[in-house]
């Protein structure tokens, strides 16, 4: 025999299947009615959907603080730009140039270097090489400090540097520009 043979007659099997598929449900009006249970595939879909919702709740609880911090950082720039805009066009353009310059010269450079540290430290931690993890961290701190010093000096003397650059450029371009002081 390949499989177990059924000893119940076909009519009994049919009744068992119907009883298994149907269940009694109490309606809102107090009467009992029969409803068909979902098929096996539908039950699997509902189970997977519940798993998906559970995973989304977990990921959401981890990601929410990071999203709040990132949005707050961008809103800080928006608020400072709107305050500078209330002071006038010159103040707004100055603040926009300063923000762009600091993003390019400082933050992009430093975030790029710190991003490399994130990759290396993740690999060292995963391989349980904790000594390498410490070495990478201290090397990153030293290299970031070495990069921060010239960037900070550049930012300190930036007003004088921009005046020299734009004055020399303005003198060279003055014959070709139209002065609009009306």
Residue pairs with C-beta under 8 A, 6 or more apart in sequence:
6 13
8 16
20 37
21 36
21 37
22 34
22 35
22 36
22 37
23 34
23 35
23 37
24 32
24 33
24 34
25 32
25 33
25 34
25 35
26 32
27 33
38 46
77 99
80 95
80 99
81 92
81 95
81 96
81 99
84 91
84 92
84 94
84 95
84 96
85 91
85 92
98 158
101 158
102 155
105 151
105 154
105 155
106 151
106 155
109 147
109 151
110 144
110 147
110 148
110 151
113 140
113 143
113 144
113 147
114 140
114 144
116 140
117 136
117 137
117 140
120 136
121 133
121 136
121 137
124 130
124 132
124 133
124 136
125 133
154 161
